[in-house]
Amino acid sequence: MAQENDRQWHQLSAAEALSQLDATASGLDTEEVRRRHDRFGPNVLRPPKVRSAWARLFAQFHNVLIYVLLAAGIVTLLLGHVVDASVIVAVVAINAVIGFLQEGKAERALDAVRKLLSPQAMVMRDGTRFSIAAEDLVPGDMVFIQSGDRVPADLRLFQLRELKVDESMLTGESLAVRKQTEQVPEEAALGDRLCMAYAGTLVTAGQGLGVVASTGEQTEIGRISTLLEEVETLTTPLTRQMSQFAGTLTLAILAVAAVTAVFGVAVRGYSLEEMFLAAVGLAVAAIPEGLPAIITIALAIGVQRMATQRAIIRRLPAVETLGSVSTICSDKTGTLTRNEMTVQTLVTVEAVLTVSGVGYDPHGSFLLEVDNSPLDERPVIHELCLAATLCNDSALRQVDEQWQVEGDPMEGALIVLGAKAGLRPTELGERFPRIDVLPFESQHR
């Protein structure tokens, strides 16, 4: 039995997967679990190599223009201009602190990726079903998942009941995927591997039973974490231009200072000491002390704006590269979206209506499609929105001024529709208590 990152579990039948994993429906015994745990290790993502705080701080000074500024500050101090030297050092320090703090925030944000594995898992071992810490899972374990669970490891599913999983964190598709037990072709894309449930994804409906195929670094989310560790040193158009500019500026300043010194001594007859001091003063005055700080502050503002859209910028210059992008070429077979579903049109026997608003923000209005005029009070629309809100298991939450849906994205869009009509699920739940539920299953269609 082997756990391989590139093993195509989705192309194997459930019986073949169980056979290759040496697993049975009654689960592994305690001794076998211990052996596999020793062999494969815990079901956690390996902590990345983290630069020390000192290394991150000193990296902020690795810039040609910063070198020139520091040299100018030292020379200025030696000439007795303490105030000017202090200003230069302060500018360099502010620049370094801004970059240091921002990169520290990015490193902490990336740690969140390693927390996507479920803290608990319901397993079958020795014929007994019980809950364990997800990090104790091993390949071959039988795992039960149900609505609201985060999948604790990569699973090959072989029993399920109307199971739907939100895989947007891996595929970008906002619609939850209805799973199946039948195998799929080897060349199937990640989003088309319907017989698999991947670690870190969210179960939005139904129940399922699967065998653990991969754990820890061998999972799909583990591969993403590994790729983040292998990011090479960042070189962007801005950093290249700044290095080129700093080199050219340094040569130009030195050349002008040298010509000035030679001209003053040879032509004007000034002493060598006087012209040396004049040349140094000219060089210091020509250096744009504020340029690094201005660039760093501008990039930091861009990073903060990206953060409000839940995008993590690990290095400050990367946000400038993103701003330079004019075309994105992607091999994604579906759609590139905000991962937010929105009801945009309502069709009734009376009229066609347009619903305004974007994403999960519960603010919007209903307009007649023919002339975009506001909708008068119509009972049919109220009843439609009422049904959409009551027949719903999702919830709408506001987190850090961002609206988020917990549960199925499609049901979330219907909750938002009801909110735009002035309906609140909490109040409706008190007025219309739920007595029973008929799940959306094939026999109920």
Residue pairs with C-beta under 8 A, 6 or more apart in sequence:
1 20
1 21
1 22
1 139
1 140
2 20
3 40
3 139
3 213
3 214
3 215
3 218
4 218
5 214
5 217
5 218
5 222
5 223
7 213
7 214
8 186
9 17
9 154
9 156
9 196
9 213
9 214
10 156
10 183
10 184
10 186
10 188
10 193
10 195
10 196
11 183
11 184
11 185
11 186
11 188
12 20
12 156
12 183
13 183
14 156
14 157
14 158
14 181
14 183
14 195
17 156
17 158
17 211
17 213
18 24
18 25
18 158
18 211
21 139
21 140
21 211
21 212
21 213
22 140
23 140
23 141
23 142
23 211
25 124
25 142
26 124
26 126
26 127
26 142
27 123
27 124
27 125
27 126
27 127
27 128
27 141
27 142
28 36
28 125
28 126
28 138
28 140
28 141
28 142
29 125
29 126
30 125
30 126
32 140
33 125
33 138
33 141
36 138
36 139
36 140
37 136
37 138
40 138
40 139
40 215
40 216
41 215
41 216
42 135
42 136
42 215
42 216
43 117
43 134
43 135
43 136
43 137
43 138
43 152
43 153
43 215
43 216
44 114
44 117
44 135
44 216
45 113
45 114
45 117
45 216
45 217
45 221
45 222
45 225
46 216
46 217
46 225
47 114
48 110
48 225
48 228
48 229
49 229
50 107
51 59
53 100
53 104
56 100
56 103
56 104
57 96
57 100
60 66
60 95
60 96
60 97
60 99
60 100
61 67
61 70
61 92
61 96
63 242
63 243
63 246
63 292
64 242
64 243
64 246
64 247
64 250
65 242
65 245
65 246
65 249
65 291
65 292
66 92
66 95
66 292
67 246
68 246
68 249
68 250
68 287
69 88
69 91
69 92
69 287
69 289
69 292
70 88
70 89
70 92
72 88
72 283
72 284
72 287
72 289
73 85
73 88
73 89
73 92
74 85
75 280
75 283
75 284
76 84
76 85
76 88
76 280
76 284
77 85
79 277
79 280
79 281
84 284
87 289
88 284
88 289
91 289
91 290
91 292
91 293
92 292
94 293
95 292
95 293
95 296
98 293
98 296
98 297
98 300
99 296
99 300
99 316
102 300
102 303
102 313
102 316
103 314
103 315
103 316
105 307
106 303
106 312
106 313
106 314
106 315
107 314
109 307
109 312
110 228
110 312
110 314
113 221
113 224
113 225
113 228
114 225
116 150
116 169
116 199
116 200
116 221
117 134
117 135
117 150
117 152
117 153
117 199
117 200
117 221
118 134
118 149
118 150
118 151
118 152
119 133
119 134
120 131
120 132
120 133
120 134
120 152
121 131
121 132
121 133
121 134
121 137
121 141
121 143
121 152
121 153
122 129
122 130
122 131
122 143
122 144
122 145
123 129
123 130
123 131
123 132
123 137
123 141
123 142
123 143
123 144
124 141
124 142
124 143
124 144
125 141
125 142
129 144
134 152
134 153
137 143
137 152
137 153
137 212
137 215
138 212
138 215
139 212
139 213
139 214
139 215
140 211
140 212
141 153
141 211
141 212
142 209
142 210
142 211
142 212
143 152
143 153
143 155
143 209
143 210
143 211
143 212
144 207
144 208
144 209
145 151
145 152
145 155
145 163
145 197
145 203
145 207
145 208
145 209
145 210
146 203
146 206
146 207
146 208
147 203
147 204
147 205
147 206
147 207
147 393
148 202
148 203
149 202
149 203
150 200
150 201
150 202
150 203
151 165
151 197
151 198
151 199
151 200
151 201
151 202
151 203
152 199
153 199
153 212
153 213
153 214
153 215
153 219
154 196
154 197
154 198
154 199
154 212
154 213
154 214
154 215
154 218
154 219
154 220
155 196
155 197
155 198
155 208
155 210
155 211
155 212
155 213
156 195
156 196
156 210
156 211
156 213
157 163
157 179
157 180
157 181
157 195
157 196
157 197
157 208
157 209
157 210
158 181
158 209
158 210
158 211
159 181
159 208
159 209
159 210
160 179
160 180
160 181
160 206
160 207
160 208
160 209
161 206
161 207
161 208
161 441
162 178
162 205
162 206
162 207
162 439
162 440
162 441
163 178
163 179
163 197
163 203
163 205
163 206
163 207
163 208
164 176
164 177
164 178
164 179
164 203
164 204
164 205
164 206
164 408
165 176
165 177
165 179
165 197
165 201
165 202
165 203
165 204
166 176
166 177
166 201
166 202
166 203
166 204
166 408
166 409
167 173
167 176
167 177
167 190
167 191
167 198
167 201
168 174
168 339
168 409
169 200
169 201
169 221
170 190
170 191
170 198
170 200
170 201
170 220
170 221
170 224
171 190
171 191
171 334
172 332
172 334
172 335
172 336
172 337
172 339
173 191
173 334
173 335
173 337
174 337
174 338
174 339
174 340
174 341
174 409
175 341
175 409
175 410
176 204
176 205
176 408
176 409
176 410
177 191
177 194
178 194
179 194
179 195
179 197
179 206
179 208
180 194
180 195
181 195
182 194
182 195
183 195
184 192
184 193
184 194
184 195
189 333
190 198
190 220
191 333
191 334
196 213
197 203
197 208
197 210
198 219
198 220
198 221
199 214
199 215
199 219
199 220
199 221
199 222
200 219
200 221
204 407
204 408
204 409
205 393
205 408
205 439
205 440
206 439
214 220
214 222
216 222
217 223
217 225
217 226
231 314
234 315
234 317
234 318
236 317
236 318
236 320
236 321
237 320
237 321
237 324
238 295
238 317
238 320
238 321
239 317
242 295
249 286
249 287
249 288
253 282
253 283
253 286
253 287
254 283
256 282
256 283
256 286
257 279
257 280
257 282
257 283
258 279
260 275
260 278
260 279
260 282
261 272
261 275
261 276
261 278
261 279
264 270
264 274
264 275
264 278
265 271
265 272
265 275
270 278
296 316
299 316
299 317
299 319
299 320
300 316
302 313
302 319
302 320
302 323
303 313
303 316
303 319
306 312
306 313
306 319
306 322
307 313
308 402
310 402
313 319
313 322
328 336
330 336
338 359
339 409
340 358
340 359
340 360
340 405
340 409
341 409
341 410
341 412
341 413
342 355
342 357
342 358
342 359
342 360
342 413
342 416
343 355
343 413
343 414
343 416
343 417
344 354
344 355
345 352
345 353
345 354
345 355
345 369
346 352
346 353
346 355
346 366
346 381
346 384
347 353
348 378
348 380
348 381
348 384
349 380
350 378
350 380
351 368
351 369
351 370
352 368
352 369
352 370
353 366
353 367
353 368
353 369
353 375
353 381
354 366
354 367
354 368
354 369
354 372
355 364
355 365
355 366
355 367
355 417
355 420
356 364
356 365
356 366
356 367
357 363
357 364
357 365
357 416
357 420
359 403
360 396
360 403
360 404
360 405
360 412
360 413
360 416
361 403
361 416
362 396
362 403
362 416
362 419
362 420
363 420
364 420
365 374
365 375
365 420
366 374
366 375
366 381
366 420
366 421
367 373
367 374
367 375
368 374
368 375
375 381
381 421
382 421
385 417
385 418
385 420
385 421
385 423
386 418
386 423
386 428
388 414
388 415
388 417
388 418
389 414
389 415
389 417
389 418
389 423
389 425
389 428
390 428
390 432
390 434
392 411
392 414
392 415
392 418
392 425
393 407
393 408
393 411
394 405
394 406
394 407
394 408
394 411
394 412
394 414
394 415
395 405
395 406
395 407
395 415
395 425
396 403
396 404
396 405
396 406
396 412
396 415
396 416
396 419
396 425
397 403
397 404
397 405
397 406
398 404
403 416
405 411
405 412
405 413
405 415
405 416
406 412
415 425
418 425
438 444
